[in-house]
Amino acid sequence: MGERPKLILASQSPRRSALLARIGIIPDLISPADINEDIIQGELPRDYVSRLACEKATKISGDFPDHIVLAADTTVAIGRRILPKAETIADAKYCLQLISGRNHRVFTCIAVVKSNGEILKRVVETRLKMKRLSEAEFKDYIHSQEWQGKAGGYSIQGSAESFVIKIVGSYSNVVGLPLYETRNMLRGSGYIL
C-alpha cells in the first residue's frame, strides 16, 4: 500500500483546526485560500457556501497536487437572507437584532479535493432558535466582542450558547465544521483515519 496523501486544510479558522483535533485529525499543512467572498446578487445561502468552499479547495489544490485538500465555508441565514460575518459593532448589532427571538439556519459546505483532483462536497444545515435578547443581554454581548469575525454575529461556543433555545442538527456545524460529515468525506477521499 502506498503512502497516505497529505492533508491540507484550506482555512485559517482556529475553530476548524480545533474541531479536527477533537477527532484526532491534524492537517499536515494549513494553507488559507484568499478568495473574493462577496455574495452574488440573488444567491441563496446553500449555493453561497457551496461556491466559496469549492473555490477555496480548488485554489489550494492547484498548489498541492497529489494531496487531499479540505476547505469549508459557513454562513448564517434568515430565510433567503445571508447574514454578514461581523467585523464591526454595526455588523454585530445588525445580525443580533435580526436573529433575536427568531429561527435561523447555519449552513456549512465541506469541500474535499481528492489526490486525483476529484472534488467532493456536502452542505450541512443546522436550525436554531435564539431567545429574544433583553437590552442588557444585547449590550453585554456586544461589549464581550465574542462576535468579532463570526458569521451571523455570534459565537455559539461562547456566552451566546445561553441564548439558544433550540438546535436541530449538528452543533459542530454551528461552530464551523460538521465533524460527522467531515470524517466520512475524508475517509471517502482516501485519507486513512
MOMOSUL-V513542 format. One record per residue. RES is the residue in one letter. SS is DSSP state (A for helix, B for strand, O for the rest). PHI is phi in whole degrees, -180 to 180 (* if undefined). PSI is psi in whole degrees, -180 to 180 (NA if undefined). Layout:
res: (RES/RES)
ss: (SS/SS)
phi: (PHI/PHI)
psi: (PSI/PSI)
//
This chain:
res: (M/G/E/R/P/K/L/I/L/A/S/Q/S/P/R/R/S/A/L/L/A/R/I/G/I/I/P/D/L/I/S/P/A/D/I/N/E/D/I/I/Q/G/E/L/P/R/D/Y/V/S/R/L/A/C/E/K/A/T/K/I/S/G/D/F/P/D/H/I/V/L/A/A/D/T/T/V/A/I/G/R/R/I/L/P/K/A/E/T/I/A/D/A/K/Y/C/L/Q/L/I/S/G/R/N/H/R/V/F/T/C/I/A/V/V/K/S/N/G/E/I/L/K/R/V/V/E/T/R/L/K/M/K/R/L/S/E/A/E/F/K/D/Y/I/H/S/Q/E/W/Q/G/K/A/G/G/Y/S/I/Q/G/S/A/E/S/F/V/I/K/I/V/G/S/Y/S/N/V/V/G/L/P/L/Y/E/T/R/N/M/L/R/G/S/G/Y/I/L)
ss: (O/O/O/O/O/O/B/B/B/O/O/O/O/A/A/A/A/A/A/A/A/A/O/O/O/O/O/O/B/B/O/O/O/O/O/O/O/O/O/O/O/O/O/O/A/A/A/A/A/A/A/A/A/A/A/A/A/A/A/A/A/A/A/O/O/O/O/B/B/B/B/B/B/B/B/B/B/B/O/O/B/B/O/O/B/B/O/O/A/A/A/A/A/A/A/A/A/A/A/O/O/O/B/B/B/B/B/B/B/B/B/B/B/O/O/O/O/O/B/B/B/B/B/B/B/B/B/B/B/B/O/O/O/O/A/A/A/A/A/A/A/A/A/A/O/O/O/O/O/B/B/O/O/O/O/O/O/O/A/A/A/A/A/B/B/B/B/B/O/O/A/A/A/A/A/O/O/O/A/A/A/A/A/A/A/A/A/A/O/O/O/O/O)
phi: (*/-73/-70/-65/-65/-75/-106/-108/-97/-91/-156/-96/-68/-66/-66/-66/-61/-67/-64/-60/-61/-63/-109/79/-108/-116/-59/-71/-154/-110/-138/-63/-96/-95/-129/-77/-104/-63/-81/-80/-52/84/-70/-84/-54/-62/-69/-61/-66/-64/-62/-66/-62/-67/-64/-62/-63/-66/-61/-73/-64/-63/-85/-132/-63/73/-116/-97/-114/-113/-133/-152/-143/-125/-141/-112/-139/-118/62/-91/-84/-89/-84/-74/-78/-75/-108/-129/-59/-62/-60/-62/-63/-58/-64/-64/-64/-71/-92/-60/78/-127/-80/-148/-127/-116/-114/-129/-105/-102/-124/-125/-98/-71/-64/-93/94/-69/-106/-109/-145/-152/-103/-114/-119/-123/-105/-134/-128/-105/-63/-73/-79/-74/-59/-67/-63/-60/-64/-62/-69/-60/-64/-65/63/-64/-74/-59/76/-100/-61/77/79/-151/-121/-66/-83/-112/-68/-65/-58/-73/-93/-85/-81/-146/-136/-122/121/-78/-67/-65/-62/-68/-70/141/-159/-70/-71/-58/-67/-64/-59/-65/-67/-67/-63/-68/-89/99/-80/-77/-108)
psi: (138/173/141/135/152/152/123/125/116/59/139/3/118/-26/-41/-42/-42/-39/-45/-42/-33/-25/20/20/117/112/148/-28/144/122/90/143/127/104/166/120/16/145/134/135/129/-1/133/155/-45/-42/-37/-53/-34/-45/-47/-45/-42/-39/-43/-49/-43/-42/-47/-34/-26/-29/-19/65/153/6/168/130/129/126/159/157/139/139/158/139/147/113/-127/-5/123/123/147/166/124/112/-21/165/-38/-42/-48/-43/-43/-50/-49/-38/-36/-41/-12/119/9/163/145/170/146/126/134/132/131/130/130/124/117/165/-18/4/-9/140/129/141/152/133/130/136/133/134/136/156/129/142/160/122/136/165/-40/-44/-42/-51/-43/-40/-41/-44/-31/-25/14/-22/-16/123/9/135/131/2/17/160/111/-24/6/-150/-19/-18/-30/-8/-12/117/-40/141/128/110/-160/123/-43/-25/-41/-33/-32/-3/109/113/-39/-51/-38/-46/-46/-39/-40/-37/-44/-19/-6/2/118/124/NA)
//
